[in-house]
Amino acid sequence: MVAVLLETFPELSLRKDFFLSAGMLEGLNRINQIGAQRAQEALARLLGQEEPVKIETISILPLTLLAQRLRQTQEEYLGCHIRIFGELQAELYCYLKADDARLLVHAVLRPSLLRRTNKSVELAALAEVTNVLANSYWVALHGHVPLDWRTSLPALVARVERVFALASRIGHYDHLVFQADLLLARLGIHLYFCLIPGADCLHRLLGYLEPDRLRPLVRS
């Protein structure tokens, strides 16, 4: 089981009504492990060879803190955004550094395409890759948590760090983020899955993470 990091600013604490039981941590781990497994299977199909995927960390932290960290790296981040609606509202992002995104796209594209690649081809390929990877995490989440919830069509996001910075200014400090940092071992790329539940949906999501409320994942 991967340790779950609860992070916040030194001078502040996580929201007072926030509570995580051992069962919730187990459920969170289970969903992320299945998501990583699904991502590995999707990458194998895209790359035509196995790409080991390892969960480096699972974190729960304020969106404000995540936005600050991304800004401090002075890197650009690209990825995919899916809006979740229904019995639970949330935002789901799959993102990675821009340089890593190009490396991943070049690993996916056939040599014949690489010889005539341009920015539009790279962006189209990146959209397809991140859509597939984001969906792998969504399948794990939706498959385990027995709620009536659906998603919007995936959308490519060119500057994820700016989106998070803007959202953190508009929202409240205690808007919490569930983030998994996955390492694609052979390529040396870090891929991030980020789930941002609506502020009024947090406790509902946490309650469904208890092992006795999770349903077995039916493979599609």
N, CA and C of each residue as an Amber inpcrd file, in Angstrom:
protein
   660
   0.8430000  -1.1960000   0.0000000   0.0000000   0.0000000   0.0000000
   0.8780000   1.2460000   0.0000000   0.5260000   2.2230000  -0.8530000
   1.2760000   3.4680000  -0.9360000   0.7960000   4.4230000   0.1570000
   1.7400000   5.0700000   0.8320000   1.3640000   6.0390000   1.8640000
   0.6620000   7.2310000   1.2190000  -0.3770000   7.7390000   1.8870000
  -1.0950000   8.9160000   1.4060000  -0.5970000  10.1290000   2.1870000
  -0.0970000  11.1400000   1.4610000   0.4420000  12.3380000   2.0880000
  -0.6550000  13.3860000   2.2360000  -0.8280000  13.8860000   3.4560000
  -1.7370000  15.0020000   3.7100000  -0.8870000  16.2500000   3.8310000
  -1.0390000  17.1740000   2.9100000  -0.1530000  18.3320000   2.8520000
  -0.9430000  19.6250000   2.9560000  -0.2980000  20.6400000   3.5360000
  -0.9130000  21.9530000   3.6310000   0.1790000  22.9780000   3.8740000
  -0.1920000  24.2350000   3.9370000   0.7620000  25.2850000   4.2550000
   1.1170000  25.2010000   5.7380000   2.3780000  25.5070000   6.1290000
   2.7880000  25.4010000   7.5400000   1.9200000  26.2100000   8.4950000
   1.4750000  27.3820000   8.0400000   0.7460000  28.2660000   8.9650000
  -0.7480000  27.9510000   9.0260000  -1.2090000  27.0230000   8.1900000
  -2.6290000  26.7020000   8.1580000  -2.8180000  25.2060000   8.2560000
  -4.0390000  24.7780000   8.4250000  -4.3330000  23.3490000   8.5150000
  -5.3890000  22.9810000   7.4970000  -5.5620000  21.6830000   7.2600000
  -6.6360000  21.2350000   6.3900000  -7.9770000  21.5860000   7.0290000
  -9.0120000  21.6540000   6.2430000 -10.3240000  22.0680000   6.7430000
 -10.6960000  21.2600000   7.9930000 -11.3090000  21.9400000   8.9610000
 -11.5640000  21.3610000  10.2810000 -12.4490000  20.1220000  10.2260000
 -13.3500000  20.0500000   9.2540000 -14.2690000  18.9180000   9.1980000
 -13.7300000  17.7700000   8.3410000 -12.4470000  17.8590000   7.9430000
 -11.8680000  16.8280000   7.0860000 -11.4330000  15.6430000   7.9320000
 -11.8710000  14.4440000   7.5340000 -11.5270000  13.2310000   8.2790000
 -11.2850000  12.0840000   7.3150000 -10.2060000  11.3440000   7.5400000
  -9.8770000  10.1670000   6.7340000  -9.6830000   8.9760000   7.6590000
 -10.4800000   7.9420000   7.4730000 -10.3070000   6.7240000   8.2660000
  -9.3110000   5.8010000   7.5640000  -8.8870000   4.7580000   8.2690000
  -7.9970000   3.7680000   7.6630000  -8.6750000   3.1070000   6.4690000
  -9.9890000   2.8930000   6.5800000 -10.7340000   2.2980000   5.4700000
 -10.7580000   3.1920000   4.2390000 -10.9160000   4.4980000   4.4590000
 -10.9080000   5.4410000   3.3370000  -9.5580000   5.4460000   2.6440000
  -8.4860000   5.3890000   3.4250000  -7.1370000   5.3460000   2.8510000
  -6.9490000   4.0820000   2.0230000  -7.4800000   2.9690000   2.5240000
  -7.4050000   1.7050000   1.7860000  -8.1650000   1.8170000   0.4670000
  -9.3590000   2.4080000   0.5100000 -10.1480000   2.5850000  -0.7040000
  -9.4650000   3.4920000  -1.7070000  -8.8640000   4.5850000  -1.2070000
  -8.1420000   5.5100000  -2.0790000  -6.9700000   4.8100000  -2.7490000
  -6.2640000   3.9890000  -1.9910000  -5.1530000   3.2180000  -2.5560000
  -5.6500000   2.2560000  -3.6230000  -6.7630000   1.5830000  -3.3420000
  -7.2780000   0.5870000  -4.2840000  -7.6250000   1.2360000  -5.6260000
  -8.3060000   2.3680000  -5.5620000  -8.6900000   3.0600000  -6.7870000
  -7.4650000   3.5040000  -7.5730000  -6.4690000   4.0440000  -6.8770000
  -5.2620000   4.5070000  -7.5710000  -4.4580000   3.3490000  -8.1480000
  -4.4140000   2.2150000  -7.4420000  -3.7000000   1.0550000  -7.9740000
  -4.3610000   0.5550000  -9.2550000  -5.6910000   0.4920000  -9.2560000
  -6.4110000   0.0660000 -10.4580000  -6.2160000   1.0890000 -11.5800000
  -6.2560000   2.3720000 -11.2290000  -6.0270000   3.4140000 -12.2340000
  -4.6500000   3.2980000 -12.8680000  -3.6240000   3.0410000 -12.0380000
  -2.2590000   2.8750000 -12.5510000  -2.1640000   1.6350000 -13.4380000
  -2.8280000   0.5720000 -13.0340000  -2.8240000  -0.6530000 -13.8300000
  -3.4830000  -0.4260000 -15.1870000  -4.6170000   0.2730000 -15.1720000
  -5.3070000   0.5880000 -16.4220000  -4.4460000   1.4900000 -17.3050000
  -3.7590000   2.4640000 -16.7020000  -2.8840000   3.3500000 -17.4680000
  -1.7460000   2.5570000 -18.1100000  -1.2050000   1.5980000 -17.3730000
  -0.1250000   0.7590000 -17.9100000  -0.6180000  -0.0600000 -19.1040000
  -1.8170000  -0.6060000 -18.9950000  -2.3860000  -1.3800000 -20.1010000
  -2.6260000  -0.4810000 -21.3140000  -3.1190000   0.7410000 -21.0800000
  -3.3690000   1.6730000 -22.1860000  -2.0650000   2.0740000 -22.8670000
  -1.0290000   2.3220000 -22.0630000   0.2730000   2.6970000 -22.6270000
   0.8690000   1.5700000 -23.4480000   0.6980000   0.3360000 -22.9930000
   1.2160000  -0.8070000 -23.7470000   0.5730000  -0.8700000 -25.1340000
  -0.7260000  -0.5720000 -25.2180000  -1.4050000  -0.5670000 -26.5130000
  -0.9160000   0.5900000 -27.3850000  -0.7070000   1.7520000 -26.7750000
  -0.2830000   2.9240000 -27.5410000   1.1640000   2.8040000 -28.0220000
   2.0270000   2.2560000 -27.1720000   3.4550000   2.1810000 -27.4770000
   3.8470000   0.9110000 -28.2220000   2.9900000  -0.1050000 -28.1360000
   3.3230000  -1.3770000 -28.7540000   4.3090000  -2.1840000 -27.9450000
   4.5270000  -1.8110000 -26.7090000   5.4020000  -2.5410000 -25.8000000
   5.0530000  -2.1660000 -24.3640000   5.5010000  -2.9880000 -23.4290000
   5.2010000  -2.7380000 -22.0260000   5.9050000  -1.4790000 -21.5270000
   5.1990000  -0.7000000 -20.7200000   5.7580000   0.4830000 -20.0650000
   5.3790000   0.4110000 -18.5910000   6.3040000  -0.0610000 -17.7340000
   5.9730000  -0.1810000 -16.3040000   5.5450000   1.1590000 -15.7110000
   4.4620000   1.1310000 -14.9480000   3.9360000   2.3300000 -14.3030000
   3.9340000   2.1100000 -12.7950000   4.5540000   3.0100000 -12.0640000
   4.6560000   2.8980000 -10.6080000   4.0610000   4.1430000  -9.9540000
   3.2450000   3.9420000  -8.9260000   2.7250000   5.0790000  -8.1580000
   3.8200000   5.5620000  -7.2140000   4.2690000   6.7820000  -7.4270000
   5.2960000   7.3630000  -6.5650000   4.6840000   7.9000000  -5.2730000
   3.6370000   8.6980000  -5.4130000   2.9660000   9.2520000  -4.2320000
   1.4740000   9.4360000  -4.5140000   0.6860000   9.4080000  -3.4460000
  -0.7130000   9.8250000  -3.4770000  -0.8270000  10.9560000  -2.4590000
  -1.3230000  12.1030000  -2.8830000  -1.3670000  13.2770000  -2.0090000
  -2.7680000  13.8550000  -1.9310000  -3.0750000  14.4090000  -0.7710000
  -4.2830000  15.2210000  -0.5930000  -3.7990000  16.5840000  -0.1160000
  -4.1160000  17.6210000  -0.8690000  -3.5890000  18.9450000  -0.5510000
  -4.5370000  20.0190000  -1.0850000  -4.4380000  21.2410000  -0.5440000
  -5.2760000  22.3270000  -1.0620000  -4.8950000  22.6710000  -2.4920000
  -5.8780000  23.0240000  -3.2970000  -5.6150000  23.4390000  -4.6700000
  -4.6650000  24.6300000  -4.6960000  -4.7760000  25.5130000  -3.7220000
  -3.8860000  26.6730000  -3.6320000  -2.4270000  26.2430000  -3.5530000
  -2.1350000  25.2200000  -2.7580000  -0.7710000  24.7300000  -2.6000000
  -0.2780000  24.0730000  -3.8840000  -1.1170000  23.2930000  -4.5350000
  -0.7210000  22.6550000  -5.7870000  -0.4140000  23.7070000  -6.8500000
  -1.2580000  24.7290000  -6.9500000  -1.0310000  25.7930000  -7.9290000
   0.2910000  26.5040000  -7.6610000   0.5840000  26.7460000  -6.3960000
   1.8370000  27.4120000  -6.0300000   3.0390000  26.5570000  -6.4240000
   2.9650000  25.2580000  -6.1640000   4.0830000  24.3610000  -6.4920000
   4.3460000  24.3030000  -7.9920000   3.2840000  24.2240000  -8.7680000
   3.4660000  24.1860000 -10.2170000   4.0770000  25.4910000 -10.7110000
   3.6320000  26.6100000 -10.1570000   4.1690000  27.9110000 -10.5520000
   5.6570000  28.0000000 -10.2120000   6.0630000  27.4650000  -9.0720000
   7.4620000  27.5370000  -8.6520000   8.3960000  26.6990000  -9.5160000
   7.8810000  25.6880000 -10.1870000   8.7370000  24.8810000 -11.0660000
   9.1290000  25.6470000 -12.3250000   8.3540000  26.7040000 -12.6530000
   8.5650000  27.4920000 -13.8730000   8.5270000  26.6120000 -15.1220000
   7.7320000  25.5640000 -15.0550000   7.5380000  24.6550000 -16.1810000
   6.1320000  24.8500000 -16.7580000   5.9830000  24.4690000 -18.0220000
   4.6600000  24.4110000 -18.6230000   4.1310000  22.9860000 -18.4940000
   2.8260000  22.8740000 -18.2270000   2.1900000  21.5690000 -18.0890000
   1.0390000  21.4560000 -19.0850000   0.9590000  20.3110000 -19.7270000
  -0.0930000  20.0410000 -20.6990000  -0.8940000  18.8370000 -20.2340000
  -2.1370000  18.7610000 -20.6790000  -2.8950000  17.5880000 -20.2670000
  -4.3220000  17.6070000 -20.7450000  -5.1350000  16.8250000 -20.0570000
  -6.5240000  16.6010000 -20.4360000  -7.4210000  16.8970000 -19.2370000
  -8.5750000  17.5060000 -19.5250000  -9.5350000  17.8360000 -18.4720000
 -10.8600000  17.1520000 -18.7620000 -11.4420000  16.5160000 -17.7420000
 -12.7620000  15.9080000 -17.8360000 -13.6140000  16.4450000 -16.6950000
 -14.8030000  16.9130000 -17.0150000 -15.7320000  17.3750000 -15.9710000
 -16.6560000  16.2220000 -15.5810000 -16.7930000  16.0020000 -14.2720000
 -17.6460000  14.9320000 -13.7500000 -18.9120000  15.5670000 -13.1680000
 -20.0610000  15.0100000 -13.5090000 -21.3160000  15.5700000 -13.0010000
 -22.2860000  14.4330000 -12.7000000 -23.3710000  14.7610000 -12.0390000
 -24.3330000  13.7530000 -11.5950000 -24.4650000  13.8120000 -10.0840000
 -24.4360000  12.6550000  -9.4240000 -24.5330000  12.6210000  -7.9640000
 -23.3100000  13.2140000  -7.2820000 -22.2210000  13.3370000  -8.0200000
 -21.0140000  13.9620000  -7.4840000 -20.3980000  14.8200000  -8.5740000
 -20.0880000  16.0560000  -8.2310000 -19.4410000  16.9650000  -9.1910000
 -17.9510000  17.0620000  -8.8740000 -17.1390000  17.0010000  -9.9160000
 -15.6910000  17.0660000  -9.7220000 -15.0150000  17.4140000 -11.0430000
 -13.7400000  17.7290000 -10.9530000 -12.9070000  17.9490000 -12.1380000
 -11.7850000  16.9160000 -12.1040000 -11.5030000  16.3070000 -13.2480000
 -10.4370000  15.3130000 -13.3480000  -9.4240000  15.7900000 -14.3810000
  -8.1570000  15.8200000 -13.9800000  -7.0790000  16.2080000 -14.8830000
  -6.0540000  15.0860000 -14.9780000  -5.5510000  14.8780000 -16.1730000
  -4.3690000  14.0400000 -16.3960000  -3.3620000  14.9580000 -17.0620000
  -2.2200000  15.2030000 -16.4210000  -1.2940000  16.1900000 -16.9830000
   0.1560000  15.7860000 -16.7500000   1.0630000  16.4460000 -17.4700000
   2.5010000  16.1910000 -17.3610000   3.2450000  17.4110000 -17.8920000
   4.5500000  17.4650000 -17.6110000   5.3580000  18.5780000 -18.0930000
   5.3470000  18.6020000 -19.6150000   5.4530000  19.8060000 -20.1970000
   5.4100000  19.9460000 -21.6530000   6.5210000  19.1530000 -22.3300000
   7.7280000  19.1900000 -21.7740000   8.8370000  18.4370000 -22.3670000
   8.5650000  16.9340000 -22.3130000   7.9960000  16.4680000 -21.1960000
   7.6530000  15.0480000 -21.0730000   6.5260000  14.6760000 -22.0260000
   5.6030000  15.6150000 -22.2500000   4.5010000  15.3580000 -23.1810000
   5.0420000  15.1230000 -24.5870000   6.0100000  15.9310000 -25.0010000
   6.5980000  15.7460000 -26.3380000   7.3410000  14.4210000 -26.4240000
   8.0380000  14.0680000 -25.3670000   8.7470000  12.7920000 -25.3440000
   7.7720000  11.6250000 -25.4640000   6.6610000  11.7030000 -24.7440000
   5.6630000  10.6400000 -24.7900000   5.0130000  10.5610000 -26.1680000
   4.6870000  11.7050000 -26.7390000   4.0760000  11.7310000 -28.0710000
   5.0200000  11.1290000 -29.1030000   6.2940000  11.4650000 -29.0380000
   7.2650000  10.9300000 -29.9920000   7.4400000   9.4210000 -29.8120000
   7.2460000   8.9330000 -28.5920000   7.3350000   7.4860000 -28.3550000
   6.1210000   6.7650000 -28.9350000   4.9940000   7.4770000 -29.0040000
   3.7530000   6.8690000 -29.4990000   3.6720000   6.9050000 -31.0210000
   4.1200000   8.0200000 -31.6290000   3.9900000   8.1760000 -33.0740000
   4.8930000   7.2130000 -33.8310000   4.4180000   6.7240000 -34.9620000
   5.2210000   5.8500000 -35.8170000   6.3410000   6.6570000 -36.4690000
   7.4880000   6.0260000 -36.7790000   8.6060000   6.7500000 -37.4160000
   8.2010000   7.5110000 -38.6670000   7.2950000   6.9600000 -39.4650000
   6.8660000   7.6340000 -40.6960000   6.1620000   8.9550000 -40.3930000
   5.4110000   8.9850000 -39.2680000   4.7450000  10.2240000 -38.8710000
   5.7170000  11.2160000 -38.2600000   6.7100000  10.7110000 -37.5400000
   7.6710000  11.6030000 -36.8940000   8.4480000  12.4280000 -37.9070000
   8.6830000  11.8630000 -39.0980000   9.4630000  12.5700000 -40.1100000
   8.7290000  13.7980000 -40.6360000   7.4120000  13.8100000 -40.5180000
   6.6460000  14.9600000 -41.0020000   5.7550000  15.5510000 -39.9100000
   6.2020000  15.3810000 -38.6780000   5.4030000  15.9020000 -37.5740000
   5.5040000  17.4180000 -37.4800000   4.4710000  18.0480000 -36.9700000
   4.4680000  19.4790000 -36.6890000   3.6780000  19.6910000 -35.4060000
   3.5080000  20.9350000 -35.0130000   2.8690000  21.2050000 -33.7290000
   1.4370000  20.6920000 -33.6870000   0.7010000  20.8430000 -34.7830000
  -0.6920000  20.3970000 -34.7850000  -0.7880000  18.8790000 -34.6630000
   0.1390000  18.1580000 -35.3110000   0.1620000  16.6970000 -35.1930000
   0.5040000  16.2940000 -33.7680000   1.4910000  16.9750000 -33.1700000
   1.8800000  16.6750000 -31.7920000   0.7190000  16.9120000 -30.8300000
   0.0020000  18.0330000 -31.0060000  -1.1140000  18.3400000 -30.1070000
  -2.2480000  17.3300000 -30.2730000  -2.5170000  16.9270000 -31.5140000
  -3.5690000  15.9320000 -31.7490000  -3.1980000  14.6040000 -31.1000000
  -1.9190000  14.2220000 -31.2310000  -1.4610000  12.9670000 -30.6260000
  -1.5020000  13.0620000 -29.1080000  -1.0990000  14.2250000 -28.5660000
  -1.1320000  14.4140000 -27.1220000  -2.5620000  14.3490000 -26.5980000
  -3.4910000  14.9490000 -27.3120000  -4.8900000  14.9030000 -26.8960000
  -5.3810000  13.4630000 -26.8280000  -5.0310000  12.6710000 -27.8310000
  -5.4600000  11.2770000 -27.8600000  -4.8460000  10.4810000 -26.7100000
  -3.5380000  10.6790000 -26.4770000  -2.8410000   9.9340000 -25.4210000
  -3.3890000  10.2930000 -24.0440000  -3.5210000  11.5840000 -23.7540000
  -3.9970000  11.9970000 -22.4260000  -5.4680000  11.6360000 -22.2330000
  -6.2610000  11.6500000 -23.3080000  -7.6570000  11.2240000 -23.2010000
  -7.7420000   9.7640000 -22.7750000  -6.9210000   8.9290000 -23.4150000
  -6.9120000   7.5030000 -23.0900000  -6.4700000   7.2800000 -21.6460000
  -5.4350000   7.9990000 -21.2240000  -4.9110000   7.8350000 -19.8660000
  -5.9040000   8.3590000 -18.8270000  -6.5150000   9.5080000 -19.0920000
  -7.5150000  10.0520000 -18.1630000  -8.6800000   9.0940000 -18.0280000
  -9.0810000   8.4910000 -19.1310000 -10.1980000   7.5500000 -19.0920000
  -9.8490000   6.3120000 -18.2710000  -8.5760000   5.9050000 -18.2750000
  -8.1640000   4.7390000 -17.4800000  -8.3790000   4.9980000 -15.9900000
  -8.1290000   6.2300000 -15.5620000  -8.3460000   6.5820000 -14.1550000
  -9.8410000   6.7000000 -13.8640000 -10.5800000   7.2880000 -14.8020000
 -12.0180000   7.4320000 -14.6250000 -12.6890000   6.0650000 -14.5080000
 -12.2540000   5.0870000 -15.3070000 -12.8250000   3.7410000 -15.2430000
 -12.6310000   3.1530000 -13.8480000 -11.4420000   3.3550000 -13.2690000
 -11.1790000   2.8480000 -11.9200000 -12.0660000   3.5470000 -10.8940000
 -12.2070000   4.8500000 -11.0270000 -13.0030000   5.6290000 -10.0750000
 -14.4860000   5.2940000 -10.2060000 -14.9970000   5.3470000 -11.4060000
 -16.4080000   5.0830000 -11.6380000 -16.7570000   3.6230000 -11.3680000
 -15.8260000   2.7200000 -11.6900000 -16.0750000   1.3060000 -11.4910000
 -16.1850000   0.9050000 -10.0360000 -15.4610000   1.6000000  -9.1620000
 -15.4460000   1.2430000  -7.7470000 -16.4730000   1.9930000  -6.9100000
 -16.7450000   3.2440000  -7.2580000 -17.6100000   4.0900000  -6.4190000
 -19.0340000   4.0570000  -6.9680000 -19.9900000   3.4890000  -6.1980000
 -21.3550000   3.2700000  -6.6960000 -22.2170000   4.5300000  -6.6760000
 -21.9020000   5.4510000  -7.5690000 -22.6750000   6.6780000  -7.7050000
 -23.1350000   6.8190000  -9.1500000 -24.2190000   7.5510000  -9.3390000
 -24.6880000   7.8570000 -10.6750000 -23.9960000   9.1340000 -11.1270000
 -22.8700000   8.9790000 -11.8030000 -22.1220000  10.1420000 -12.2700000
 -21.5800000   9.8730000 -13.6560000 -21.4440000  10.9500000 -14.4290000
 -21.0380000  10.8620000 -15.8240000 -19.9650000  11.9060000 -16.1020000
 -19.4280000  11.8910000 -17.3120000 -18.3590000  12.8330000 -17.6370000
 -18.6640000  13.6000000 -18.9170000 -18.0190000  14.7480000 -19.0150000
 -18.0420000  15.5130000 -20.2610000 -17.0440000  14.8840000 -21.2330000
 -17.0250000  15.3730000 -22.4610000 -15.9860000  14.9450000 -23.4000000
 -14.6420000  15.4940000 -22.9290000 -13.5530000  14.7390000 -23.0850000
 -12.2340000  15.2350000 -22.6720000 -11.8310000  16.4530000 -23.4910000
 -11.1160000  17.3700000 -22.8490000 -10.6340000  18.5720000 -23.5240000
  -9.1490000  18.7540000 -23.2370000  -8.3880000  19.0820000 -24.2680000
  -6.9580000  19.3270000 -24.0960000  -6.7480000  20.6700000 -23.4000000
  -5.8610000  20.6880000 -22.4100000  -5.5280000  21.9200000 -21.6810000
  -4.0610000  22.2380000 -21.9330000  -3.7950000  23.4230000 -22.5040000
  -2.4320000  23.7660000 -22.9120000  -1.5550000  24.2290000 -21.7540000
  -2.1290000  24.8950000 -20.7680000  -1.3360000  25.4200000 -19.6390000
  -2.0670000  25.0810000 -18.3400000  -1.8820000  23.8590000 -17.8750000
  -2.5910000  23.3870000 -16.6830000  -2.2510000  24.2430000 -15.4670000
  -0.9920000  24.6640000 -15.3620000  -0.5790000  25.4480000 -14.1830000
  -1.3500000  26.7650000 -14.1020000  -1.6920000  27.3540000 -15.2360000
  -2.4570000  28.6060000 -15.2360000  -3.9120000  28.3500000 -14.8500000
  -4.4430000  27.2360000 -15.3200000  -5.8220000  26.8710000 -14.9640000
  -5.9460000  26.6840000 -13.4570000  -4.9970000  25.9700000 -12.8600000
  -5.0260000  25.7380000 -11.4120000  -4.8440000  27.0440000 -10.6430000
  -3.9580000  27.9110000 -11.1370000  -3.7290000  29.1890000 -10.4570000
  -4.9990000  30.0310000 -10.4510000  -5.6830000  30.0810000 -11.5900000
  -6.9190000  30.8550000 -11.6780000  -8.0000000  30.2470000 -10.7880000
  -8.1390000  28.9120000 -10.8390000  -9.1620000  28.2390000 -10.0360000
  -8.9170000  28.4340000  -8.5440000  -7.6470000  28.4490000  -8.1350000
  -7.3310000  28.6100000  -6.7130000  -7.6510000  30.0180000  -6.2230000
  -7.6180000  31.0010000  -7.1110000  -7.9620000  32.3720000  -6.7170000
  -9.4740000  32.5390000  -6.6200000 -10.1910000  31.8650000  -7.4960000
 -11.6450000  31.9880000  -7.5050000 -12.2770000  31.1990000  -6.3600000
 -11.7320000  29.9770000  -6.1060000 -12.3120000  29.0990000  -5.0930000
 -11.8260000  29.4160000  -3.6920000 -12.1300000  28.5150000  -2.7630000
 -11.7380000  28.6990000  -1.3750000 -10.4070000  28.0160000  -1.0990000
  -9.7310000  28.4520000  -0.0480000  -8.4420000  27.8630000   0.3270000
  -8.5640000  26.3630000   0.5500000  -9.6490000  25.9250000   1.1800000
  -9.7450000  24.5290000   1.5930000 -10.3160000  23.6060000   0.5090000
 -10.3420000  24.0720000  -0.7370000 -10.7530000  23.2190000  -1.8500000
  -9.6580000  22.1590000  -2.0410000  -9.9730000  20.9100000  -1.7080000
  -8.9350000  19.8790000  -1.6540000  -8.8000000  19.1140000  -2.9660000
  -7.5660000  18.6650000  -3.1960000  -7.1930000  17.9460000  -4.4060000
  -6.6700000  16.5670000  -4.0230000  -7.0850000  15.5400000  -4.7620000
  -6.5310000  14.1900000  -4.6250000  -5.6370000  13.9690000  -5.8470000
  -4.3480000  13.8060000  -5.6050000  -3.4180000  13.6870000  -6.7340000
  -2.5430000  12.4470000  -6.6100000  -2.3800000  11.7380000  -7.7290000
  -1.4800000  10.5890000  -7.8110000  -0.3480000  10.9400000  -8.7730000
   0.8830000  10.7170000  -8.3280000   2.0780000  10.9330000  -9.1500000
   2.5430000   9.5690000  -9.6390000   2.4390000   9.3280000 -10.9490000
   2.8310000   8.0530000 -11.5410000   4.1210000   8.2150000 -12.3200000
   5.0230000   7.2620000 -12.1530000   6.2840000   7.2610000 -12.8960000
   6.2170000   6.2270000 -14.0040000   6.4340000   6.6720000 -15.2510000
   6.5800000   5.7530000 -16.3770000   8.0490000   5.3840000 -16.4160000
   8.3660000   4.2060000 -15.8760000   9.7460000   3.8600000 -15.5240000
  10.6980000   3.8530000 -16.7090000  10.3110000   3.2570000 -17.8150000
  11.2260000   3.1300000 -18.9490000  11.5010000   4.4880000 -19.5970000
  10.4540000   5.3210000 -19.7150000  10.5970000   6.6280000 -20.3390000
  11.0860000   7.7030000 -19.3660000  10.9760000   7.4250000 -18.0530000
  11.3930000   8.4030000 -17.0530000  10.4820000   9.6220000 -17.0020000
   9.1890000   9.4090000 -17.2310000   8.2080000  10.4970000 -17.2820000
   7.2870000  10.4200000 -16.0680000   6.9970000  11.5710000 -15.4770000
   6.0130000  11.6450000 -14.3920000   4.6790000  12.0930000 -14.9710000
   3.6440000  11.3170000 -14.6580000   2.2830000  11.5810000 -15.1020000
   1.4200000  11.7970000 -13.8660000   0.5770000  12.8190000 -13.9010000
  -0.2140000  13.1660000 -12.7210000  -1.7090000  13.0290000 -13.0180000
  -2.4070000  12.3210000 -12.1190000  -3.8640000  12.2690000 -12.1350000
  -4.3500000  13.1170000 -10.9730000  -5.2220000  14.0700000 -11.2590000
  -5.6710000  15.0090000 -10.2400000  -7.1960000  15.0550000 -10.2180000
  -7.7910000  14.7140000  -9.0860000  -9.2440000  14.7640000  -8.9050000
  -9.5740000  15.8940000  -7.9390000 -10.4350000  16.8020000  -8.3670000
 -10.8330000  17.9420000  -7.5350000 -12.3360000  17.8570000  -7.3020000
 -12.7670000  17.2820000  -6.1750000 -14.2130000  17.1930000  -5.9070000
 -14.7980000  18.5700000  -5.6230000 -16.0640000  18.7460000  -5.9780000
 -16.7470000  19.9610000  -5.5890000 -16.7460000  20.0860000  -4.0700000
 -16.6690000  21.3180000  -3.5610000 -16.5370000  21.5220000  -2.1100000
 -17.6590000  20.8520000  -1.3280000 -18.8600000  20.8280000  -1.8810000
 -19.9860000  20.2260000  -1.1620000 -20.1130000  18.7280000  -1.4410000
 -19.1820000  18.1670000  -2.2190000 -19.2240000  16.7360000  -2.5610000
 -18.1240000  15.9400000  -1.8690000 -17.2380000  16.6230000  -1.1430000
 -16.0710000  15.9600000  -0.5650000 -16.4660000  14.8280000   0.3810000
 -17.3880000  15.0940000   1.3170000 -17.7370000  14.0770000   2.3090000
 -18.4640000  12.8960000   1.6720000 -19.2430000  13.1710000   0.6430000
 -19.9250000  12.0680000  -0.0490000 -18.9010000  11.1410000  -0.7000000
 -17.9050000  11.7290000  -1.3620000 -16.8570000  10.9230000  -1.9900000
 -16.0980000  10.1230000  -0.9480000 -15.6960000  10.7700000   0.1490000
 -14.9290000  10.0850000   1.1810000 -15.7070000   8.9220000   1.7740000
 -17.0170000   9.1200000   1.9840000 -17.8390000   8.0550000   2.5520000
 -17.8610000   6.8210000   1.6640000 -17.8220000   7.0140000   0.3550000
 -17.8560000   5.8870000  -0.5700000 -16.4980000   5.2190000  -0.7440000
 -15.4490000   5.7670000  -0.1280000 -14.1300000   5.1400000  -0.2000000
 -13.9690000   4.0160000   0.8150000 -14.9020000   3.9250000   1.7770000
 -14.8260000   2.8330000   2.7520000 -14.9370000   1.4880000   2.0230000
 -14.0820000   0.5010000   2.3880000 -14.0680000  -0.7810000   1.6670000
 -15.4190000  -1.4620000   1.5750000 -16.2710000  -1.3440000   2.6130000
 -17.5620000  -2.0300000   2.5690000 -18.5650000  -1.3280000   1.6470000
 -18.2090000  -0.1270000   1.1480000 -19.0930000   0.5820000   0.2350000
 -18.5780000   0.5540000  -1.2080000 -17.2790000   0.2460000  -1.3870000
 -16.7380000   0.1160000  -2.7360000 -17.2950000  -1.1310000  -3.3910000
 -17.5720000  -1.0630000  -4.6660000 -18.0380000  -2.2560000  -5.3630000
 -16.8740000  -2.8710000  -6.1330000 -16.8950000  -4.1760000  -6.3640000
 -15.8330000  -4.8200000  -7.1490000 -15.8230000  -4.2260000  -8.5600000
 -14.6240000  -4.0340000  -9.0950000 -14.5100000  -3.4650000 -10.4360000
 -14.7910000  -4.5360000 -11.4760000 -15.7720000  -4.2970000 -12.3180000
 -16.0830000  -5.2130000 -13.4170000 -15.2860000  -4.7620000 -14.6250000
 -14.3900000  -5.6070000 -15.1120000 -13.5150000  -5.2440000 -16.2190000
 -14.3260000  -5.1290000 -17.5100000 -14.0370000  -4.0670000 -18.2310000
 -14.7140000  -3.8640000 -19.5180000 -13.8830000  -4.4120000 -20.6460000
